[in-house]
Amino acid sequence: MSAQTPARRTGRSVDTAKIGGGLKLLGVLVGLMWAVEVVDTATNGSLNQYGIVSRDPRGLIGILTAPFLHLGFGHLISNTLPLVTLGLLIAVNGAVRLFQVTAIVAVIGGFGTWLISPPNLITIGASGVVFGYATYLIVRGLFNRRLGQVLVGIVVIMVWGSALLASLLPQDGVSWQGHLCGGIAGVLAAWVLADDKQARTK
């Protein structure tokens, strides 16, 4: 005689679902950036006014919108490549973790950019989020005390370290303030989302 029991979900299947969710969210974020740039290009850059307008209370809305705005497709492509590469390393931990890191970096980094940039300048682009992703990956292993994550951080430094440092140097038309604040926010995200703090919260 045959018997039926509920199928067990293995750890592997759960991990696959988690990774899939993270990849979908990353795809949505990048897709929105490209869709927004198509509209912005078609309207002669009319959306760029909604970036972070420093020291202007009306410019605070740009904290949420600036990462999706870019100064042309060249700017977008230069941000998309590292965003996807670094984002994938975070997305393997699931959509929730990717959302948490992105939200902390965008909000804290964006507010810092609004606060310290010269008055009445508009900052747009996802490079602050890229910096936040990078610093999160670099330091999270130190907070979590996980060798695998430390090794990932070392690889990020080896691949992106020189470019990250160079982008902190003042250049015309480049927001080093956004890069710096995004990087600081990434370290903060790694600290807030550290394993021991998450365990205490649960």
Secondary structure, 3 states (H helix, E strand, C coil): CCCCCCCCCCHHHHHHHHHHHHHHHHHHHHHHHHHHHHHHHHCCCHHHHHCEECCCHHHHHHHHHHHHCCCCHHHHHHHHHHHHHHHHHHHCCCHHHHHHHHHHHHHHHHHHHHHHCCCCCEECCCHHHHHHHHHHHHHHHHHHCCHHHHHHHHHHHHHHHHHHHHCCCCECCECHHHHHHHHHHHHHHHHHCCHHHHHHHC
